[in-house]
Each structure stands twice: as structure tokens, then as C-alpha cells.
Amino acid sequence: MTEVVNNTAQQRYELTVDGHLAATYYKVTEGVTTFVHTEVPPELGGKGIGSKLIRGALDQVRADGLKVIPECPFVKAFIEKNAPYQDLLAVSA
């Protein structure tokens, strides 16, 4: 399985599995990555691909020293279920 790639031109993190592209879209402003939408093709559903994608994306966000706003319900649920990523949440002003 390939690794999660940050496609900055498309503003999305990508994970390609068996020729299918899963992606989570984001925007970055003032040191905060806002995840807006995640897409996992039906062919990859139920295989944990979405979680692997989000985990890889969040690891890269952490490495870049950024915070996260999870507008995407999938990303929000992932962070709620995975305590080690909760410190990435941006605190609302």
C-alpha cells in the first residue's frame, strides 16, 4: 500500500490503493489546516482506507507544525476517536 501524499497544487492529501484515489481536501490559513471534505471510492469502502488517509494527513500536519479545524465530519470523528491527534485541534478564539 502506498503512503499518503500531500498534493499541494490540488490542496488535498491523497492515498492511491489498487488504482483508486482516496483524498481529503483542505485549505491552509494562518498556520491552520481546515479539512473540508474527504472522498473514499466505494471500491475501497470498509477497508480502513479513510482512516489510513486521515492518519497520514494528520501526521504530516503535525510535522509541519500546523493546527487543525475538522470541518469534514469524517476527520472530526477520526480525531474524536483517536486521542493522540486531539492536541492538533485549533482552539477557537
Secondary structure, DSSP 4 states (H G I P E B T S, - for coil): -PPPEEETTTTEEEEEETTEEEEEEEEEETTEEEEEEEE--GGGTTTTHHHHHHHHHHHHHHHTT-EEEE-SHHHHHHHHH-GGGGGGBPPP-
